[in-house]
Amino acid sequence: MRRTLGYVGAVALASVVAAASVPSAAWAEAKHSTAVVSADRTVWLNPGQTLKAGDSVRSSNGAYVLHQQEDGNLVLYRGTTPLWSSQTGDSPGAFAAMQSDGNLVVYRGRTPLWASNTGDSPGARLAVQDDGNLVIYDGKTPLWNRHATIGVLAPGYPLKPNQYVRSRNGDYQLVQQEDGNLVLYRARRALWSSKTGGNPGAVTQMQKDGNLVVYLGTTPLWDSKTGKNPGARLEVQDDGNVVIYDGSRPLWSTKTGS
């Protein structure tokens, strides 16, 4: 059995699993079945298919494995190196379901632990690609990939270099750049930044205390000053505003809404 990913070892691209994003009976629709290899050698997890604890899907070139671990974590490996995870460890018995509505969800029993937030796209399916990417496609249109979080950055999750949170309408991206700067873009136009460039390797953390912090190692470079609000989350909205909410109460924003 593969080793369990720790918090630091996992690459988190998870987002909040709101009740509205997971149909109430969707957990029951999934069937345990084998991933499909298409004529172009892409390996697909199709609507209705699941990965139960211990199941894996390997890319057609054999270099990458998407493994549903027995501890509940869904992890993409290259060899023994973890590249991405759902950060759902400590949930033994969890399984991953590619739902017919287009949402990829990790469940423990009937409880959703993580979701790609790509529902409302019936027929969408997950590709385990030979280039090491995980992509959910609606036909030929990519909806999600392992570098992206859709809509929400949940408490406890980081953005590592080249990872981003994308608005649901696809117009805006909050990107953790390789140079250490956290930047909000519309297309190629920068609308806001943390002004932390010149710090390659910096990581942004949506902390469980509600504070959004850009760190270089253990040194904070910038923060939203929204601590003492446990459970607060960050949202990249369709209007271009990035907001930290405690429930429905806004705590901080980039003030970039249209």
C-alpha positions in Angstrom: 0.0 0.0 0.0 1.2 3.5 -0.8 2.2 5.8 2.0 -0.2 8.3 3.3 0.3 11.9 2.2 0.9 14.4 5.0 -0.4 17.9 4.9 2.9 19.3 3.6 3.4 16.6 1.1 0.1 17.0 -0.6 -0.7 19.5 -3.3 -4.1 20.8 -2.4 -6.5 21.9 -5.1 -9.6 21.3 -3.1 -12.5 23.6 -2.5 -15.4 23.8 -0.1 -18.1 21.1 -0.8 -21.3 23.1 -0.4 -24.5 21.2 -0.1 -25.7 22.8 -3.3 -22.7 21.5 -5.3 -23.4 17.8 -4.4 -26.8 16.4 -5.2 -28.3 14.8 -2.1 -28.6 11.3 -3.6 -25.6 11.5 -5.9 -23.5 9.2 -3.7 -25.9 6.3 -4.5 -25.6 6.6 -8.3 -22.0 5.7 -8.7 -20.9 2.2 -9.8 -17.6 0.5 -9.2 -16.2 -0.1 -12.7 -13.0 0.0 -14.7 -11.6 3.1 -16.2 -11.8 3.2 -20.0 -8.9 3.7 -22.5 -10.0 5.5 -25.6 -8.7 5.1 -29.1 -6.3 8.0 -28.6 -4.9 6.2 -25.5 -6.3 8.7 -23.0 -7.5 6.9 -19.8 -10.9 8.1 -18.7 -13.0 7.8 -15.6 -16.5 8.1 -17.1 -19.7 9.3 -15.5 -21.0 6.8 -12.9 -17.6 5.2 -12.3 -15.9 5.1 -9.0 -12.5 4.4 -7.4 -12.9 2.5 -4.1 -10.3 2.3 -1.4 -7.2 0.6 -2.9 -8.3 1.3 -6.6 -6.0 3.0 -9.0 -6.1 4.4 -12.6 -2.8 4.5 -14.5 -2.1 6.8 -17.5 -1.6 4.9 -20.7 2.2 5.5 -20.7 2.3 4.1 -17.2 4.1 7.1 -15.7 1.2 8.4 -13.5 -1.2 6.7 -11.1 -4.3 8.2 -9.6 -4.8 6.2 -6.4 -7.7 6.1 -4.0 -5.8 5.4 -0.8 -7.3 3.3 2.0 -6.9 6.3 4.3 -9.4 8.3 2.1 -6.9 10.4 0.2 -7.2 10.6 -3.6 -3.6 11.0 -4.8 -1.8 11.4 -8.1 1.7 9.9 -8.1 4.6 9.9 -10.5 6.5 6.9 -9.3 6.5 7.4 -5.5 6.3 11.2 -5.7 2.9 12.7 -4.9 1.9 15.5 -7.3 -1.7 16.3 -6.2 -4.2 15.1 -3.6 -7.7 15.8 -2.4 -6.4 16.2 1.2 -9.0 13.8 2.5 -6.7 11.5 4.5 -7.9 10.3 7.9 -11.1 9.2 6.2 -10.7 5.4 5.8 -13.2 3.9 3.4 -13.7 7.0 1.4 -14.2 6.6 -2.4 -14.1 8.9 -5.4 -17.1 9.2 -7.7 -17.2 10.7 -11.2 -20.8 11.7 -11.1 -23.2 11.9 -14.0 -23.6 15.7 -13.4 -19.9 16.2 -14.1 -18.8 16.6 -10.5 -15.8 14.6 -9.2 -16.5 14.0 -5.5 -14.7 12.1 -2.7 -17.2 10.6 -0.3 -17.1 8.9 3.0 -20.4 7.1 3.2 -22.9 9.7 2.1 -20.7 12.6 3.3 -18.9 14.6 0.6 -15.3 15.4 1.7 -14.0 17.2 -1.5 -15.4 18.1 -4.9 -14.2 19.6 -8.1 -17.2 21.9 -8.2 -17.9 21.0 -11.8 -21.5 19.9 -11.5 -24.1 21.1 -14.0 -22.0 19.6 -16.8 -23.7 16.2 -17.5 -21.5 13.7 -19.2 -18.2 15.4 -18.2 -15.4 12.9 -17.4 -12.0 12.7 -15.9 -8.8 12.2 -17.9 -5.6 10.8 -16.4 -3.2 12.2 -19.0 0.2 11.1 -20.2 1.6 14.6 -19.4 0.7 14.1 -15.7 -2.3 16.3 -15.7 -5.7 15.4 -14.3 -8.4 17.2 -16.4 -12.2 17.1 -16.3 -13.6 17.6 -19.8 -17.1 18.4 -21.0 -16.6 17.2 -24.5 -13.4 18.9 -25.6 -13.8 21.8 -23.1 -11.7 21.5 -20.0 -13.6 22.4 -16.8 -11.0 21.6 -14.1 -7.4 20.5 -13.8 -5.1 19.6 -10.9 -3.6 23.1 -10.8 -7.0 24.7 -10.3 -9.6 25.3 -7.6 -13.0 26.4 -8.8 -14.6 29.3 -6.9 -13.6 28.7 -3.3 -10.4 28.2 -1.4 -11.4 26.4 1.8 -9.9 26.9 5.2 -6.7 24.9 5.7 -5.7 24.8 2.0 -2.7 26.3 0.3 -1.9 27.7 -3.2 1.5 26.6 -4.2 3.5 28.1 -7.2 1.5 27.9 -10.4 -1.7 27.0 -8.7 -4.8 29.2 -8.8 -8.4 29.7 -7.9 -10.7 30.4 -10.8 -14.1 32.1 -10.8 -16.9 29.8 -11.8 -17.5 31.7 -15.0 -13.8 31.3 -15.9 -13.2 35.1 -16.3 -10.9 35.6 -13.3 -7.9 33.8 -11.8 -6.2 34.3 -8.5 -2.7 32.9 -9.2 0.2 32.0 -6.9 3.1 32.9 -9.2 6.5 31.3 -9.2 8.0 34.6 -8.2 6.1 34.7 -5.0 3.4 37.2 -6.0 -0.3 36.4 -5.5 -2.1 38.1 -8.4 -5.7 38.4 -9.6 -6.0 38.4 -13.4 -8.7 39.0 -15.9 -7.3 37.4 -19.0 -3.7 38.7 -18.9 -4.6 41.9 -17.1 -3.5 42.1 -13.5 -6.2 43.6 -11.2 -4.7 43.2 -7.8 -1.6 41.7 -6.2 -0.1 41.0 -2.8 3.1 42.8 -3.9 5.2 39.8 -2.7 7.2 39.3 -6.0 10.9 38.5 -5.7 10.2 35.6 -3.3 10.3 32.5 -5.5 8.7 29.5 -3.8 6.3 31.5 -1.7 3.0 29.8 -0.8 -0.4 31.3 0.0 -2.3 29.7 2.8 -6.0 30.1 3.6 -5.5 29.4 7.3 -8.1 27.7 9.5 -8.2 30.8 11.7 -9.6 32.8 8.7 -6.3 34.6 7.8 -5.0 34.5 4.2 -1.2 34.6 4.4 1.6 34.6 1.8 4.6 32.7 3.3 8.2 32.2 2.2 9.0 29.1 4.3 7.7 30.1 7.8 8.1 33.9 7.2 4.9 35.7 6.5 5.2 38.2 3.6 1.6 39.5 3.5 -1.7 38.7 5.1 -5.4 39.8 5.0 -5.6 40.5 8.7 -8.7 38.4 9.1 -7.5 36.0 11.8 -9.7 35.0 14.7 -12.5 34.0 12.3 -12.2 30.2 12.2 -13.8 28.6 9.2 -13.7 31.7 7.0 -13.1 30.9 3.3 -11.9 32.8 0.2 -14.1 33.2 -2.9 -13.2 34.3 -6.4 -16.5 35.7 -7.5 -17.9 36.0 -11.1 -17.9 39.8 -10.7 -14.1 39.9 -10.3 -14.0 40.5 -6.6 -12.0 38.2 -4.3 -13.7 38.1 -0.9 -13.0 36.3 2.4 -16.3 35.4 4.0 -17.2 34.2 7.5 -20.5 32.6 6.7 -22.2 35.3 4.7 -20.3 38.1 6.4 -17.5 39.6 4.2 -14.2 40.2 6.1 -11.9 41.4 3.4 -11.9 41.9 -0.4 -9.6 43.0 -3.2 -12.3 45.7 -4.1 -12.1 44.6 -7.8 -15.7 43.8 -8.4 -17.3 45.1 -11.6 
